[in-house]
C-alpha cells in the first residue's frame, strides 16, 4: 500500500518508530513521501535515501548511543566544559557527530543533497527545524529559497543536524544566508509533529500516516531536579507541548500510530540494550494495533471534512 509518513521528534524514543516501521514493512506499506522533526527527521532522511526498516534496525543494533554526546571547543574543558558550552556555545554538546553519521549513511546510498531525493520536481523528503532568529518554522527544502539558497543543492545531513538541535543540549546551527545569520534549533520548538504537511484540497493520492509518541513523561522539576539545565529543559518542553497540542485532534489521531515510550526520555543516550529492545517492541506492537483498526474509508471521510488547504497548518 502506498502512503506518506510523518514522524514526531523525540530523541531516543525514535527506536520505537523503527519498531513500528518494521511491522508496517511486513504489511506491504511503501512510503512515497516522508517528513519529520528531530529524530523523526533522521528516520525520514534514511527512508527517503532508500533504507528499509530492517536495515535501520541493524544500524541501531550496532550503535553506541553515547557517541552522540560529542564535544568540541570549550565543551572539552575539564569540569567546566558543560557550563562553558552552555553559556558560550549555547549547548552542552556539539551535535556535529550526528551530521557526520547521517552523511556517511546517506553516502552509502548515493544520496547527499535534496536533488537526490527529488523526482519530476517533487521532493519526497521534508525536514522541520526552527529558526529562532526569525521566530518561525523552517521547512527544508521548501523554505530555502526565502533565504536565497538553492534548495536542491542543500545538504540533507545539514538539514537533519538543524532539526535535531535540542535547545540547550546541542549547539544551535549558525545558518548564514542572504539576510545574514540565523540560529537554527530543534524543529520541536515550532512544530514537533507536522502531520498535515502533505495535506491537499480534495481527495489525496494516498493516505498520510503519522508516528507519534504516547508519553507519560514526568518533568525534570517534578522529579526534584533543580539544576539550571533541567530547569531550561522544562521551559523548552512546556513551550513545545503547548504549541503542538493542536495535533491531538481526532482527525489526526485516526491516522496516527501512537507509540508508548515506556518512560524513556528524549536524552536517554545511556539507554541499555534491553530498554532499547523494549522500546522497539513497543513500536512494533503499536503499529500492529493501528493496522488492525485502520479504516481507509473512515480516514477519507475525516480528511475531506476537516482539510481546508494544502499548507502546513501551524498551531
C-alpha positions as CSV (number, residue, x, y, z in Angstrom):
1,X,0.0,0.0,0.0
2,X,1.3,3.5,-0.9
3,X,1.3,6.1,1.9
4,X,3.2,9.1,3.1
5,X,4.7,9.1,6.6
6,X,5.2,11.8,9.2
7,X,7.4,11.3,12.2
8,X,7.3,13.1,15.5
9,X,10.5,14.3,17.2
10,X,11.5,12.6,20.4
11,X,15.2,11.8,20.7
12,X,16.0,8.3,21.8
13,X,12.3,7.4,21.6
14,X,12.9,7.1,17.9
15,X,13.8,3.5,18.5
16,X,10.0,3.0,18.8
17,X,9.4,4.4,15.4
18,X,11.9,1.9,13.9
19,X,9.9,-0.9,15.6
20,X,6.7,0.5,14.1
21,X,8.1,0.8,10.7
22,X,9.4,-2.8,10.8
23,X,5.8,-4.0,11.3
24,X,4.4,-1.8,8.6
25,X,7.0,-3.1,6.3
26,X,5.8,-6.6,6.8
27,X,2.3,-5.5,5.8
28,X,3.5,-4.1,2.5
29,X,3.5,-0.4,3.1
30,X,5.6,1.6,0.6
31,X,6.4,5.1,1.7
32,X,6.2,7.7,-1.0
33,X,7.0,11.0,0.8
34,X,8.3,11.3,4.3
35,X,8.7,14.1,6.8
36,X,9.9,14.5,10.3
37,X,11.2,16.6,13.1
38,X,14.3,15.9,15.2
39,X,14.8,12.1,15.4
40,X,11.8,11.9,13.0
41,X,13.9,13.8,10.5
42,X,16.7,11.2,10.9
43,X,14.2,8.4,10.2
44,X,12.6,10.3,7.3
45,X,16.0,11.0,5.7
46,X,17.1,7.4,5.8
47,X,13.8,6.2,4.4
48,X,14.0,8.8,1.5
49,X,17.5,7.6,0.8
50,X,16.3,4.0,0.3
51,X,16.9,2.4,3.7
52,X,14.4,-0.2,4.8
53,X,13.2,-0.5,8.3
54,X,15.1,-3.8,8.6
55,X,18.3,-2.1,7.6
56,X,17.7,0.7,10.2
57,X,17.1,-1.9,12.9
58,X,20.5,-3.4,12.0
59,X,22.1,0.1,12.3
60,X,20.6,0.6,15.7
61,X,21.8,-2.8,17.0
62,X,25.4,-1.8,16.1
63,X,25.3,1.7,17.7
64,X,26.7,3.1,20.9
65,X,24.3,6.0,21.5
66,X,26.8,7.7,23.7
67,X,28.7,8.7,20.6
68,X,26.1,11.3,20.0
69,X,27.3,13.2,23.1
70,X,30.3,14.7,21.3
71,X,32.1,17.7,22.5
72,X,34.4,20.3,20.9
73,X,36.0,23.6,21.8
74,X,35.1,24.9,25.3
75,X,32.9,21.8,25.9
76,X,36.0,19.8,26.4
77,X,37.3,21.8,29.3
78,X,37.6,19.5,32.4
79,X,34.9,20.1,35.0
80,X,33.6,23.3,33.5
81,X,33.0,22.0,30.0
82,X,29.2,21.7,30.2
83,X,28.8,25.1,31.8
84,X,31.1,26.8,29.3
85,X,29.4,25.1,26.4
86,X,26.0,26.2,27.6
87,X,27.0,29.8,28.4
88,X,29.3,30.4,25.4
89,X,28.3,28.0,22.7
90,X,24.6,27.7,23.6
91,X,24.8,23.9,24.0
92,X,26.5,21.4,26.3
93,X,27.2,19.0,23.4
94,X,28.4,19.7,19.8
95,X,25.9,17.7,17.7
96,X,28.4,17.5,14.9
97,X,28.7,13.7,15.2
98,X,25.0,13.3,14.2
99,X,25.6,15.3,10.9
100,X,28.7,13.2,10.1
101,X,26.9,10.0,10.9
102,X,23.9,10.8,8.7
103,X,26.2,12.0,5.9
104,X,28.0,8.6,5.9
105,X,24.8,6.6,5.9
106,X,23.3,8.7,3.1
107,X,26.5,8.5,1.1
108,X,26.3,4.7,1.1
109,X,23.0,5.0,-0.8
110,X,24.4,7.6,-3.2
111,X,22.4,10.4,-1.5
112,X,23.8,13.8,-0.5
113,X,21.6,16.7,-1.4
114,X,17.8,17.3,-1.7
115,X,18.1,17.0,-5.5
116,X,19.0,13.3,-5.0
117,X,15.6,12.6,-3.5
118,X,13.6,14.7,-6.0
119,X,11.7,13.3,-8.9
120,X,9.9,15.3,-11.6
121,X,10.2,18.4,-9.5
122,X,8.7,16.8,-6.3
123,X,11.0,16.3,-3.3
124,X,10.0,13.2,-1.3
125,X,11.6,14.4,1.9
126,X,10.7,17.3,4.2
127,X,12.6,18.2,7.4
128,X,11.3,20.6,10.0
129,X,13.6,22.9,12.1
130,X,13.1,26.1,14.0
131,X,14.6,29.5,13.1
132,X,14.7,31.2,16.4
133,X,16.3,34.4,14.9
134,X,13.3,34.9,12.6
135,X,11.0,33.2,15.0
136,X,9.4,30.8,12.5
137,X,9.3,27.2,11.4
138,X,11.9,26.3,8.8
139,X,10.7,23.5,6.4
140,X,13.6,22.1,4.4
141,X,14.0,22.2,1.5
142,X,10.8,24.2,0.8
143,X,11.7,27.4,2.6
144,X,15.3,27.6,1.5
145,X,14.6,30.0,-1.5
146,X,13.3,32.5,1.1
147,X,16.9,32.5,2.4
148,X,18.5,33.0,-1.0
149,X,19.6,29.4,-1.2
150,X,19.1,26.8,-3.9
151,X,17.1,24.0,-2.2
152,X,18.3,21.3,-4.5
153,X,21.9,21.9,-3.7
154,X,21.4,21.9,0.1
155,X,22.9,19.0,2.2
156,X,20.4,16.6,3.7
157,X,22.8,15.8,6.5
158,X,23.0,19.5,7.4
159,X,19.2,19.8,7.4
160,X,19.0,16.9,9.8
161,X,21.6,18.5,12.0
162,X,19.5,21.6,12.2
163,X,16.4,19.6,13.1
164,X,18.0,17.6,15.9
165,X,19.5,20.6,17.8
166,X,17.7,20.2,21.1
167,X,17.8,23.6,22.8
168,X,20.5,23.9,25.5
169,X,21.6,20.3,24.8
170,X,23.2,20.5,21.3
171,X,24.7,23.7,19.9
172,X,22.3,25.5,17.5
173,X,23.3,25.7,13.9
174,X,24.6,29.1,12.8
175,X,23.0,29.4,9.4
176,X,24.5,32.0,7.1
177,X,22.1,33.2,4.3
178,X,21.3,36.1,2.1
179,X,19.7,38.1,5.0
180,X,22.5,37.5,7.5
181,X,22.7,34.9,10.2
182,X,20.0,32.7,11.8
183,X,20.3,30.4,14.8
184,X,18.5,27.1,13.9
185,X,17.4,24.7,16.6
186,X,15.2,21.6,17.0
187,X,12.0,21.6,15.0
188,X,10.1,20.6,18.1
189,X,10.2,24.2,19.3
190,X,7.8,25.2,16.5
191,X,6.2,22.0,15.2
192,X,7.1,18.6,16.6
193,X,4.5,16.6,14.7
194,X,3.8,18.1,11.2
195,X,1.1,15.6,10.4
196,X,-0.7,17.9,7.8
197,X,2.5,18.7,5.9
198,X,1.4,16.7,2.8
199,X,-2.4,17.5,3.0
200,X,-4.0,18.9,-0.1
201,X,-7.5,20.0,-1.1
202,X,-9.8,17.3,-2.2
203,X,-9.0,13.6,-2.2
204,X,-5.4,12.7,-1.6
205,X,-3.5,10.3,-3.8
206,X,-2.9,8.0,-0.8
207,X,-3.1,8.4,3.0
208,X,-0.7,10.1,5.3
209,X,0.2,8.0,8.4
210,X,1.7,9.7,11.4
211,X,4.0,8.1,14.0
212,X,3.7,9.9,17.4
213,X,4.9,9.1,20.9
214,X,2.3,8.4,23.6
215,X,4.3,9.7,26.6
216,X,3.7,9.9,30.3
217,X,6.9,11.8,30.8
218,X,7.5,13.5,34.2
219,X,9.2,16.9,34.0
220,X,12.7,17.3,35.5
221,X,11.5,19.8,38.1
222,X,8.7,17.4,39.2
223,X,11.4,14.7,39.7
224,X,13.2,17.1,42.0
225,X,15.9,18.2,39.6
226,X,16.7,21.9,40.2
227,X,19.8,22.5,38.3
228,X,19.8,25.2,35.6
229,X,19.9,22.8,32.7
230,X,16.9,20.8,33.9
231,X,15.0,24.0,34.5
232,X,15.7,25.2,31.0
233,X,14.8,21.8,29.5
234,X,11.4,22.1,31.2
235,X,10.9,25.6,29.8
236,X,11.6,24.3,26.3
237,X,9.4,21.3,26.8
238,X,6.5,23.3,28.0
239,X,6.7,25.7,25.0
240,X,6.8,22.7,22.7
241,X,3.9,20.9,24.3
242,X,1.7,24.0,24.2
243,X,2.5,24.7,20.6
244,X,1.9,21.1,19.4
245,X,-1.3,20.2,21.3
246,X,-3.2,21.0,18.2
247,X,-2.1,17.8,16.6
248,X,-4.1,15.7,19.0
249,X,-7.4,16.4,17.2
250,X,-9.5,13.4,16.3
251,X,-8.9,13.8,12.6
252,X,-5.2,13.5,13.1
253,X,-5.3,10.7,15.7
254,X,-7.3,8.5,13.4
255,X,-4.3,8.4,11.1
256,X,-1.6,8.1,13.7
257,X,0.3,5.3,15.3
258,X,0.7,6.1,19.0
259,X,3.8,4.6,20.5
260,X,4.2,4.2,24.3
261,X,7.6,5.5,25.4
262,X,7.9,3.3,28.5
263,X,9.4,6.1,30.5
264,X,12.3,6.7,28.1
265,X,13.3,10.4,27.9
266,X,14.5,12.0,24.6
267,X,18.0,12.4,26.0
268,X,18.5,8.9,27.5
269,X,21.6,8.3,25.5
270,X,22.8,5.7,28.1
271,X,19.8,3.5,27.2
272,X,20.6,-0.2,27.8
273,X,20.2,-2.8,25.1
274,X,17.3,-4.3,27.0
275,X,15.5,-1.0,27.3
276,X,16.1,-0.3,23.6
277,X,14.6,-3.7,22.7
278,X,11.5,-3.0,24.8
279,X,11.0,0.4,23.1
280,X,11.4,-1.3,19.7
281,X,8.8,-3.9,20.6
282,X,6.5,-1.1,21.9
283,X,6.6,0.5,18.4
284,X,6.1,-2.8,16.7
285,X,3.0,-3.7,18.8
286,X,1.6,-0.2,18.4
287,X,1.8,-0.4,14.6
288,X,0.1,-3.8,14.7
289,X,-2.7,-2.4,16.8
290,X,-3.1,0.6,14.4
291,X,-3.1,-1.6,11.3
292,X,-5.8,-3.9,12.6
293,X,-8.1,-1.0,13.2
294,X,-7.1,1.2,10.2
295,X,-10.1,2.0,8.0
296,X,-9.2,3.9,4.8
297,X,-12.7,4.9,4.0
298,X,-13.1,6.4,7.5
299,X,-9.9,8.2,7.0
300,X,-11.0,9.7,3.7
301,X,-14.3,10.9,5.3
302,X,-12.5,12.7,8.1
303,X,-9.9,14.1,5.7
304,X,-12.4,15.6,3.3
305,X,-14.4,17.0,6.2
306,X,-11.6,18.8,8.0
307,X,-8.9,19.6,5.4
308,X,-9.1,23.1,4.1
309,X,-5.8,23.9,2.4
310,X,-2.5,22.5,1.2
311,X,-0.2,24.3,3.6
312,X,1.3,23.1,6.8
313,X,-1.1,24.2,9.5
314,X,0.8,25.6,12.4
315,X,-0.9,25.9,15.8
